[in-house]
Amino acid sequence: MNAQATFTHDAPPVLELENVSIAYDGKPVVHNVSFSINAGEVLALVGESGSGKTTTAQAIIGLLAENGHIEQGEIRLNGTDISQWSQRRLDALRGARISLIPQDPTSSLDPVKTIGSQVAEILDIHQRLPRAQRDARVVELLSRVGLSHPEQRAKQYPHELSGGMKQRVLIAIAIALQPALIIADEPTSALDVTVQKRILDLIDDLRREFGTAVLLVTHDLAIAAERADRLLVFRHGKVQEQGITAEVLSAPKSDYTRQLFADVPALSGRHRAQIRAAEDPVLVVENITHDFTLGGKNQAAFRAVDHVSFSISRGTTHSLVGESGSGKTTLARILLGFQKPDSGRVLIDGEDITRLKGEPLRQLRKKIQLVYQNPFASLDPSQTLFKVIEEPLLNFEKNPGGCTP
């Protein structure tokens, strides 16, 4: 855990919630939540999906959904209650005094605006710098969050960047005006481990240098344990317990917190046993190579996957790790049959799937499936959840058990 920066606490906390309750369409989802964050401090809100973490964070910055409402309580920023402020008044705070690093980089950037113009927008709203000075500041921010060739990136559009790069753009926007409070809602969920560390280190630098308070909303208990000064454990919209991180980790008081930590091997010290299979591998990857053409007069090629080979036995779990742009997703698309390799082969149960076409390729979907990185862009918004789950059953089964909603 990082040592907390030294800032005077004579002033009121940067952020203080007192008995805050939130409801959607009149149904309570967050109940009597109270906590505070001082200057230079990191408070982590941890808990399972649906526990109320993101709803609480959205209420603080005034971004609840239209059917969401703060039923009671106060949200004080530097001693001033902002819980009932209008959106117009909150606009003066957003970006300048409170910034949000959202979870989903793909849906959070405007696809028709360049990266540079989107970073510049926050500067135009609050500072109105001369154009040359503003553009220089944009490049500086992109460089500080670790984007290579920042001048070039500023001219690109979101679809030209990887998920990790887009997340770093959002962080550049969030830190542009050195706000008093940063709300980081799963800020590194789309990043590989090396970039994740760099981003968390950057947030830490701001905290120490400027006294920025950080509300870290995360389901990753390992990150919370390493980065937060204090932990607040959520479940069903209620605070289970809160306290200094080391104390909560070493002696959790609530049964739920104890179970939550016990389920994380990195925190509990337990390691899951690996199942070793004596049978033939279910997946064999042999010398897979794939190039992408970069375009231009010389039609230069970029090698994304270079003679990769491995095998996976039944009942085992393998991790493919690496930085953004290292070829992980390209290889995954080849394994799924979405993309053909330039050379090599992929055997599933002994069958070379790189040669499959038409109906045999469609039937392959019964043997290998993908869990997508981004749930927001992976589900059809026009279909009910029942229809989404029913679709693969209808695709492959003539009578899928007589499903009824």
C-alpha positions as CSV (number, residue, x, y, z in Angstrom):
1,M,0.0,0.0,0.0
2,N,1.2,3.4,-0.8
3,A,2.0,5.8,2.1
4,Q,-0.7,8.4,2.4
5,A,0.4,12.0,1.5
6,T,0.6,14.5,4.3
7,F,-2.1,17.1,4.1
8,T,-3.8,19.1,6.8
9,H,-7.2,17.8,7.9
10,D,-8.2,21.0,9.7
11,A,-10.3,21.8,6.7
12,P,-13.5,19.7,6.1
13,P,-13.1,16.5,4.1
14,V,-13.0,16.9,0.3
15,L,-16.0,14.6,0.1
16,E,-18.5,13.6,2.8
17,L,-21.6,11.5,2.4
18,E,-24.0,11.5,5.3
19,N,-26.9,9.0,5.4
20,V,-27.4,9.0,1.7
21,S,-30.2,6.8,0.3
22,I,-30.8,6.4,-3.5
23,A,-33.8,4.8,-5.3
24,Y,-34.7,3.9,-8.9
25,D,-38.3,4.4,-9.7
26,G,-39.0,4.6,-6.0
27,K,-37.2,1.3,-5.2
28,P,-34.4,1.8,-2.7
29,V,-31.0,0.5,-3.9
30,V,-28.5,2.4,-1.6
31,H,-29.3,2.7,2.1
32,N,-28.0,5.2,4.6
33,V,-24.5,5.3,3.3
34,S,-22.0,7.5,5.1
35,F,-18.2,8.0,4.5
36,S,-15.7,10.8,3.9
37,I,-12.5,11.3,2.0
38,N,-9.8,13.7,3.0
39,A,-7.3,15.5,0.7
40,G,-4.6,13.2,-0.6
41,E,-6.5,10.0,0.5
42,V,-7.7,7.0,-1.5
43,L,-10.9,5.3,-0.4
44,A,-11.9,2.1,-2.3
45,L,-15.5,1.1,-2.6
46,V,-15.4,-2.7,-3.1
47,G,-18.1,-5.3,-3.5
48,E,-19.8,-7.5,-6.0
49,S,-21.6,-6.4,-9.1
50,G,-24.9,-4.8,-8.3
51,S,-23.9,-3.9,-4.8
52,G,-24.5,-0.1,-5.3
53,K,-20.9,1.1,-5.9
54,T,-21.4,2.7,-9.2
55,T,-24.8,4.1,-8.3
56,T,-23.2,5.9,-5.3
57,A,-20.4,7.2,-7.5
58,Q,-22.8,8.5,-10.1
59,A,-24.9,10.2,-7.4
60,I,-21.9,12.1,-6.2
61,I,-21.2,13.7,-9.6
62,G,-24.9,14.1,-10.5
63,L,-25.0,11.5,-13.2
64,L,-27.7,9.2,-12.0
65,A,-30.0,7.7,-14.6
66,E,-33.3,9.7,-15.2
67,N,-35.2,7.3,-13.0
68,G,-32.6,7.6,-10.2
69,H,-33.2,9.9,-7.2
70,I,-31.4,10.8,-4.0
71,E,-34.1,10.1,-1.4
72,Q,-32.3,11.5,1.6
73,G,-28.9,12.5,3.0
74,E,-26.2,15.0,2.1
75,I,-23.3,14.9,-0.3
76,R,-20.8,17.6,0.7
77,L,-17.9,18.8,-1.4
78,N,-15.5,20.8,0.7
79,G,-18.3,21.4,3.2
80,T,-21.0,22.4,0.7
81,D,-24.0,20.2,0.2
82,I,-24.3,19.5,-3.6
83,S,-26.9,16.7,-3.4
84,Q,-29.8,18.9,-4.7
85,W,-27.9,21.1,-7.1
86,S,-29.2,21.5,-10.6
87,Q,-27.3,20.0,-13.6
88,R,-26.3,23.5,-14.6
89,R,-24.7,24.2,-11.3
90,L,-23.0,20.8,-11.3
91,D,-21.6,21.5,-14.8
92,A,-19.4,24.1,-13.2
93,L,-17.9,21.4,-10.9
94,R,-17.5,18.5,-13.3
95,G,-14.0,18.4,-14.7
96,A,-12.8,21.4,-12.6
97,R,-13.4,20.2,-9.1
98,I,-14.7,16.6,-9.5
99,S,-13.7,14.3,-12.4
100,L,-14.9,10.9,-13.4
101,I,-12.9,8.2,-14.9
102,P,-15.6,5.9,-16.4
103,Q,-15.5,2.2,-16.7
104,D,-16.2,1.8,-20.4
105,P,-13.8,3.7,-22.8
106,T,-15.6,2.6,-26.0
107,S,-19.0,4.3,-25.1
108,S,-17.4,7.2,-23.3
109,L,-15.6,8.9,-26.3
110,D,-17.4,10.6,-29.2
111,P,-16.6,8.5,-32.3
112,V,-16.8,11.5,-34.7
113,K,-14.4,13.7,-32.8
114,T,-10.6,13.4,-32.7
115,I,-8.9,12.5,-29.5
116,G,-7.2,15.9,-29.3
117,S,-10.5,17.8,-29.7
118,Q,-12.1,15.7,-26.9
119,V,-9.2,16.4,-24.5
120,A,-9.2,20.1,-25.5
121,E,-13.0,20.4,-24.8
122,I,-12.5,20.3,-21.0
123,L,-9.9,23.0,-21.3
124,D,-12.1,25.2,-23.5
125,I,-15.0,24.9,-21.0
126,H,-13.1,25.9,-17.9
127,Q,-9.9,27.7,-19.0
128,R,-10.3,29.2,-22.5
129,L,-6.6,29.1,-23.2
130,P,-5.0,30.5,-26.4
131,R,-5.2,27.8,-29.1
132,A,-1.4,27.1,-29.3
133,Q,-1.2,26.8,-25.5
134,R,-4.3,24.6,-25.4
135,D,-2.9,22.3,-28.1
136,A,0.4,22.0,-26.3
137,R,-1.4,21.1,-23.1
138,V,-3.4,18.4,-24.9
139,V,-0.2,16.8,-26.1
140,E,1.3,17.1,-22.7
141,L,-1.6,15.3,-21.1
142,L,-1.6,12.5,-23.6
143,S,2.1,12.0,-23.0
144,R,1.7,12.0,-19.3
145,V,-0.8,9.1,-19.4
146,G,1.6,7.1,-21.4
147,L,0.4,7.4,-25.0
148,S,3.2,7.0,-27.5
149,H,3.4,9.6,-30.3
150,P,1.0,12.0,-28.5
151,E,1.0,14.5,-31.4
152,Q,-0.2,11.8,-33.8
153,R,-2.7,10.3,-31.3
154,A,-4.3,13.8,-30.9
155,K,-5.3,13.7,-34.6
156,Q,-6.7,10.2,-34.5
157,Y,-10.3,9.0,-33.8
158,P,-11.4,6.6,-31.0
159,H,-11.8,3.6,-33.4
160,E,-8.1,3.9,-34.3
161,L,-7.0,3.3,-30.7
162,S,-7.0,0.1,-28.6
163,G,-9.2,-0.2,-25.5
164,G,-6.3,0.5,-23.3
165,M,-5.3,3.6,-25.2
166,K,-8.9,4.9,-25.1
167,Q,-9.0,4.4,-21.3
168,R,-5.8,6.5,-21.0
169,V,-7.5,9.3,-23.0
170,L,-10.3,9.3,-20.5
171,I,-7.8,9.6,-17.7
172,A,-6.1,12.5,-19.5
173,I,-9.4,14.3,-19.6
174,A,-10.1,13.5,-15.9
175,I,-6.8,14.9,-14.7
176,A,-6.6,17.9,-17.1
177,L,-7.6,20.5,-14.5
178,Q,-6.1,18.8,-11.4
179,P,-9.5,18.4,-9.7
180,A,-9.9,18.1,-5.9
181,L,-11.7,14.8,-6.3
182,I,-11.3,12.0,-8.8
183,I,-14.0,9.3,-9.0
184,A,-12.4,6.3,-10.7
185,D,-15.0,3.7,-11.6
186,E,-13.1,0.5,-12.5
187,P,-10.5,2.7,-14.2
188,T,-8.2,-0.1,-15.2
189,S,-10.7,-2.9,-16.1
190,A,-9.8,-2.6,-19.8
191,L,-6.0,-2.4,-19.4
192,D,-3.2,-4.9,-19.3
193,V,-1.2,-5.3,-16.1
194,T,1.7,-3.1,-17.2
195,V,-0.5,-0.2,-18.3
196,Q,-2.7,-0.7,-15.3
197,K,0.3,-0.1,-13.0
198,R,1.3,3.0,-14.9
199,I,-2.2,4.5,-14.7
200,L,-2.6,3.7,-11.0
201,D,0.9,5.2,-10.4
202,L,-0.2,8.3,-12.3
203,I,-3.3,8.7,-10.1
204,D,-1.1,8.2,-7.1
205,D,1.3,10.9,-8.3
206,L,-1.6,13.4,-8.5
207,R,-2.8,12.5,-5.1
208,R,0.6,13.1,-3.6
209,E,1.4,16.2,-5.6
210,F,-1.9,18.1,-5.5
211,G,-3.7,16.6,-2.6
212,T,-6.3,15.0,-4.9
213,A,-8.8,12.8,-3.1
214,V,-9.6,9.6,-4.9
215,L,-12.7,7.5,-4.7
216,L,-11.7,4.1,-6.3
217,V,-14.7,2.0,-7.2
218,T,-13.6,-1.5,-8.0
219,H,-14.4,-5.2,-7.7
220,D,-10.7,-6.0,-7.9
221,L,-9.8,-6.5,-4.2
222,A,-6.1,-6.9,-4.9
223,I,-5.9,-3.4,-6.4
224,A,-8.0,-2.0,-3.6
225,A,-5.7,-3.7,-1.0
226,E,-2.6,-2.3,-2.7
227,R,-3.7,1.2,-3.5
228,A,-6.3,2.4,-1.0
229,D,-5.7,4.0,2.4
230,R,-9.2,2.9,3.5
231,L,-11.7,0.3,2.4
232,L,-15.5,0.5,2.3
233,V,-17.2,-2.8,1.7
234,F,-20.6,-2.7,-0.1
235,R,-23.3,-5.3,-0.3
236,H,-27.0,-4.9,-1.4
237,G,-26.5,-1.1,-1.2
238,K,-25.4,-1.1,2.4
239,V,-22.0,-0.6,4.0
240,Q,-20.9,-3.8,5.6
241,E,-17.8,-2.2,7.1
242,Q,-15.2,0.4,6.5
243,G,-11.8,1.2,8.0
244,I,-8.0,1.5,7.4
245,T,-7.1,-1.0,4.6
246,A,-4.5,-3.0,6.6
247,E,-6.9,-3.3,9.6
248,V,-9.9,-4.5,7.4
249,L,-7.7,-7.0,5.6
250,S,-6.2,-8.4,8.7
251,A,-9.3,-8.5,10.9
252,P,-12.5,-8.1,8.9
253,K,-15.5,-7.7,11.2
254,S,-18.5,-8.8,9.0
255,D,-19.1,-12.3,7.8
256,Y,-19.6,-11.0,4.3
257,T,-16.2,-9.3,4.2
258,R,-14.5,-12.4,5.6
259,Q,-16.1,-14.5,2.9
260,L,-15.3,-11.9,0.2
261,F,-11.6,-11.9,1.1
262,A,-11.5,-15.7,1.5
263,D,-12.7,-16.1,-2.1
264,V,-9.6,-14.2,-3.4
265,P,-6.5,-16.4,-3.4
266,A,-4.1,-13.4,-3.5
267,L,-5.6,-12.1,-0.3
268,S,-6.4,-15.4,1.5
269,G,-3.1,-17.1,0.8
270,R,-5.0,-20.1,-0.7
271,H,-4.2,-21.3,-4.2
272,R,-6.6,-23.3,-6.3
273,A,-5.5,-26.8,-7.3
274,Q,-4.9,-27.3,-11.0
275,I,-6.6,-30.2,-12.7
276,R,-4.2,-32.1,-14.8
277,A,-5.6,-34.2,-17.6
278,A,-4.0,-37.4,-18.9
279,E,-5.9,-37.3,-22.2
280,D,-4.9,-35.6,-25.4
281,P,-5.1,-31.8,-25.6
282,V,-8.4,-30.3,-26.5
283,L,-6.7,-27.4,-28.2
284,V,-3.4,-27.4,-30.2
285,V,-2.0,-24.3,-31.7
286,E,0.8,-24.8,-34.2
287,N,3.1,-22.1,-35.6
288,I,0.3,-19.5,-36.1
289,T,1.4,-16.4,-38.0
290,H,-0.7,-13.4,-39.0
291,D,0.2,-10.1,-40.6
292,F,-1.8,-6.9,-41.0
293,T,-1.3,-4.5,-44.0
294,L,-0.7,-1.0,-42.8
295,G,-1.5,0.6,-46.1
296,G,0.4,3.4,-47.9
297,K,2.4,3.3,-51.1
298,N,4.6,0.4,-50.0
299,Q,1.8,-1.6,-48.4
300,A,4.0,-2.3,-45.4
301,A,2.9,-5.2,-43.2
302,F,2.8,-5.5,-39.4
303,R,3.2,-8.9,-37.8
304,A,0.6,-9.3,-35.1
305,V,1.2,-13.0,-34.3
306,D,4.6,-14.6,-35.0
307,H,4.9,-18.4,-35.0
308,V,2.9,-19.0,-31.9
309,S,2.5,-22.6,-30.6
310,F,0.9,-24.1,-27.4
311,S,-1.6,-26.7,-26.3
312,I,-4.3,-26.8,-23.6
313,S,-5.5,-30.0,-21.9
314,R,-9.1,-30.6,-20.8
315,G,-9.9,-29.3,-17.3
316,T,-7.1,-26.8,-17.2
317,T,-7.1,-23.0,-17.3
318,H,-4.5,-21.0,-19.2
319,S,-3.8,-17.3,-19.2
320,L,-2.7,-15.3,-22.3
321,V,-1.1,-12.1,-21.0
322,G,0.6,-9.2,-22.6
323,E,0.4,-5.5,-23.3
324,S,-2.1,-3.8,-25.5
325,G,-1.2,-4.5,-29.2
326,S,0.8,-7.6,-28.3
327,G,-1.4,-9.9,-30.4
328,K,-3.7,-11.5,-27.8
329,T,-7.0,-10.5,-29.3
330,T,-5.8,-11.4,-32.9
331,L,-4.9,-14.8,-31.7
332,A,-8.2,-15.2,-29.9
333,R,-10.1,-14.3,-33.1
334,I,-8.1,-17.0,-35.0
335,L,-9.0,-19.6,-32.4
336,L,-12.6,-18.7,-32.7
337,G,-12.6,-18.9,-36.5
338,F,-13.3,-15.2,-36.9
339,Q,-10.0,-14.7,-38.7
340,K,-7.8,-16.9,-40.8
341,P,-4.1,-17.1,-40.0
342,D,-1.5,-16.6,-42.7
343,S,0.2,-19.8,-41.7
344,G,-0.1,-22.5,-39.1
345,R,-3.1,-24.4,-37.9
346,V,-5.5,-24.7,-34.9
347,L,-6.7,-28.2,-33.9
348,I,-9.8,-28.6,-31.7
349,D,-10.4,-32.2,-30.8
350,G,-8.0,-33.1,-33.6
351,E,-9.8,-31.1,-36.3
352,D,-8.0,-28.2,-38.1
353,I,-10.6,-25.4,-37.8
354,T,-8.6,-23.0,-40.0
355,R,-9.9,-25.0,-43.0
356,L,-13.5,-24.9,-42.0
357,K,-16.1,-23.0,-44.0
358,G,-19.9,-22.6,-44.2
359,E,-21.9,-24.9,-42.0
360,P,-19.0,-26.8,-40.4
361,L,-17.6,-23.5,-39.3
362,R,-21.0,-22.5,-37.8
363,Q,-21.2,-25.8,-35.9
364,L,-17.8,-25.0,-34.4
365,R,-19.5,-22.4,-32.2
366,K,-20.9,-25.3,-30.2
367,K,-17.3,-26.2,-29.2
368,I,-15.7,-22.9,-28.6
369,Q,-17.2,-19.7,-27.3
370,L,-16.1,-16.2,-26.3
371,V,-16.7,-14.1,-23.2
372,Y,-16.4,-10.6,-24.4
373,Q,-14.4,-7.9,-22.7
374,N,-17.0,-5.1,-23.0
375,P,-20.5,-6.1,-21.9
376,F,-21.9,-2.7,-22.9
377,A,-21.2,-3.2,-26.6
378,S,-21.8,-7.0,-26.7
379,L,-25.5,-7.3,-25.9
380,D,-28.3,-6.2,-28.3
381,P,-30.1,-3.3,-26.6
382,S,-33.3,-4.1,-28.6
383,Q,-33.6,-7.6,-27.2
384,T,-34.6,-8.8,-23.7
385,L,-32.1,-10.8,-21.7
386,F,-34.3,-13.9,-22.3
387,K,-34.1,-13.4,-26.0
388,V,-30.3,-12.9,-25.9
389,I,-29.8,-16.1,-24.0
390,E,-32.4,-18.0,-26.0
391,E,-30.8,-17.2,-29.4
392,P,-27.9,-19.7,-29.3
393,L,-30.3,-22.5,-28.2
394,L,-32.5,-21.8,-31.2
395,N,-29.5,-21.6,-33.5
396,F,-28.4,-25.1,-32.7
397,E,-31.3,-27.0,-31.2
398,K,-34.6,-27.6,-33.1
399,N,-36.5,-28.0,-29.8
400,P,-34.5,-26.3,-27.0
401,G,-36.6,-27.8,-24.2
402,G,-39.6,-25.6,-24.9
403,C,-38.2,-22.4,-23.4
404,T,-40.7,-20.0,-21.9
405,P,-40.0,-16.5,-20.6
